[in-house]
Amino acid sequence: MDQNKKVLLSITSLIGIFIFTLITAYTVNNSIPKSNSKIDVSRILGVQTEKVLVKRVVDGDTVELQDGRKVRYIGINTPETVHPNKKVECFGKEASSFNKKLVEGKVVELEKDVSEVDRYGRLLRYVYVNGLFVNEYLVREGYANVSTFPPDVKYKDLLLEAEREARDGSKGFWSKCR
């Protein structure tokens, strides 16, 4: 093989390795979206949202905001970790930890469906962080199951499809707790 073909082959190989490395890094680094993305959910969806800072994660489906209000995610339920009358359930700690990585200390957007609050006074909301629909993402990754209560059923079909995919793919608690 002449010198030009060797150089061309080497360059092509290096480009291939570089592209493979970029794709791998992107996939690994984007399993949970980064917080520096600036996506305006209210503008994209054409709905009114409220932007708020999450002070702390209470559990897999409840957060406390900087102003002290608590938010319960609509349409989903995660295994219990802090319920006063229940033991910590299978995959509860994992769901809480995953939710914490997603939203704690971050500005999120809250979308109301029909109801304002639940019987405990918590706001009922769909939650977005950097354009990611948190309620759906928790279900799709197997950290939550669908639990809808009319009239708050706006995304019921989307959540049910995410649950089917998680169950069929044995993701999260679908592989660990059943």
N, C-alpha and C positions, 0 to 999 in steps of 0.2 A: 504494500500500500504506500502510495507516495505521501510526502510530508503534508500537502494541503488537505488530503482526505483524513489524515490522522488529526490534524488541528480541527477540522470541521466536525469530526466525530466526537472529539473531546468537548468542544463548545456545545454541541447538541446534548451530550450527556449531562454537562453541568447545568444547562437550562432545564432539562427534565428534572434533575435533582432539586433545583431551586423551586420549580413549580410545585413539585410534590411536597416540599417542606412548607411552602406557603399554604397550600391546601390543608395540610395536617395541622399547622399552627392555627389557621382560621377555624377549623372544626373544633379543636380542643378549646380554644379561647372563646368560642362563641356558644358553648353548650349552655351557658347562662349569659344573656346579653349584657353588655357593658353599660355602666351607668352614665357614660359620657354621651350617649346618643340623645339627641334632642328631637323627639317626635311629638307633635301636638295631636293627641288623640281626638280632642274635641273638634278640631278642624277636619281631620280625616274622616271621622265617623259622622260628623254633622250633629253631634249631641253636645249638650252642656256638661262640662266636667268641672270639678273643683280640684285645684292643685294644692297638695298638702304635704307636709314632712312627716314621715313615719318615725316616731320616737323609739318604739320598741315593738317587737313581735311578741304577742301573748301566746299564740300557738300556731298551728298550721293554717288556720282560716280566720284568725282575728288579730288585729293590730291596734296599737294605741298611737294616736297622733300627737304631735308636738303640743297642741292646745289641750290635751287631756281627753278628747273624745275617743271612743273606741269604735272600730269598724269591723263588722262581721261580713265576710265575703258571701255574696249572693250565689245560690245555686250549687254550692259544693259543701262537702263535709270532710274533714280530715280526722284521723284517729286522735282520740283524746289524750291530752297530757296534763291538763290543769283543772279538769272538771272536779268539783268538790265531792261528788258522790260516785266517781268511777275511778278504777285503776288506770294507769297509763296503758294505752292500747298498743297493739302491735303496729309498728312503723310510725307511731306518734312522734317520737323524738326526731326521727328522720324528716318527717313532714314539717315540723317546727323549724328545724335547722335549715331546710331548703327554703322555706318562706323567709327566714331571716336573711339568708344570702341574697334573696331576690329584692327585698324591700326595706329592710331596717336601715335607718339613717338616710334614706333616699326620698326625693320628692316623687310622689305618685299622683296619678289622676284618678278621681273617684267619679263613677257614673251611677246615678240613681236609676232604679227601675220604677216601681210604683210605690212601694212602701218606704217610709222614711226610717223607721227604727223597728227592732225586734222587741220581744217582751222584756228583755233585759236593758233596754234603752240604748243598745248599740246601733250605730248607723248601718243600714244595709246597702252595700255598694258593690259594683263591679270595680276592680282595681287594675290599673295599668301602670307599668313602670317602663319608661323609655319606649313606649309603643307596644310593649308586650302585655297581652291580656293575661294577667296573673291567675285569675280564677280558672281559665281554660288550661293554662300551662301546668298548673298543679295537678289537674285531672289527667292531662295527656301524659305526664311523666309518672303517673301512678302514686302520687302523694295524697290524692283526694278522690272521692267518688261523687257522683252527681246526687244532689239532694235539693229538689226544687219545691217551693211552696208558693202556690198561686196567691196573689196575682203576679209575683216577681218571676216571670218565666221567659223573659226576652231572649235569652241565649240558650234555652233548654236544649234545642236540637244540636247546636254546636257542642255543648258540653257532653251530651249523650254520645255523639260521634267520637269525641276525644276519649271518653271512658271506654268505648268499644275498642278503640285502637290500643289503649293502655292494657286492657284486659287480654286482648288477642296477642299482644306483644309481651305479655308477662312482665310488665314494667312495675317497679316500685312494690307496693304492698300486694299487688296481684301475684307476684312470685314468692313473696316472703310470708304472707299471712293467711293464705286460704287453705 
